[in-house]
Amino acid sequence: DNRKKYIRDELALFFSMDASRMFSDLAGYAQHGHYYSASYSSKLRDAFRTFRRNKHEDAIEEFSDVLATEGITTNIKAHALFRRGLSLYIINKVAAALEDLNAVINMADKISPKMYANAYGNRGAIYEKQNEFKMAILDFTKVIDAKGGPPILRARAQFYRAQTLSERLSLRQYNKAIDDYTQVIKSKCDIP
């Protein structure tokens, strides 16, 4: 069952809880005795910190280091590719950013619905900023139609799709935009 793996990956990523900390007795040390080695999850946490500090060139290097680590799980790989892609976009390396987000999207059957929706949503935002409005609308629609994705991501995608339909296309599609805006209002999700 992949849910257990996702939970373990999330515990390691966000709370530094791995086998070495959960089983810290002598028997646990004998089985999981890697207390002092730098795991890919600790490297990923460091890369996230660098990303949050807006040091994107350093973050790209750190995420790349995580991706080069042996034994990396698909979930951790998706997180690293996703954030590296965002960092690449922020420093204006659009083609490389799209390549990373495409790699995450190609993992659709192995990653969480949230990660899947986030990758499509951010790729759509990049397309929108690059004036590739039809591609952006397709990606926003993928987020809206994604099964199991968080409601807030669906509402954001509907908002951005409505905005693109009503403001960006040469032939504005106001009725479709109104439908999307109405769904956003009904969702009661707080969209900044």
PEHUBEL-V670358 format. One record per run of one state. SS is the DSSP state (a for helix, b for strand, c for the rest). FROM is the first residue (numbers start at 1). TO is the last residue. If there is no record, write none. Layout:
# PEHUBEL-V670358
((SS FROM TO) (SS FROM TO))
This chain:
# PEHUBEL-V670358
((c 1 1) (a 2 15) (c 16 18) (a 19 22) (c 23 25) (a 26 32) (c 33 39) (a 40 52) (c 53 55) (a 56 67) (c 68 73) (a 74 90) (c 91 93) (a 94 105) (c 106 107) (a 108 110) (c 111 112) (a 113 129) (c 130 132) (a 133 145) (c 146 150) (a 151 167) (c 168 173) (a 174 187) (c 188 192))
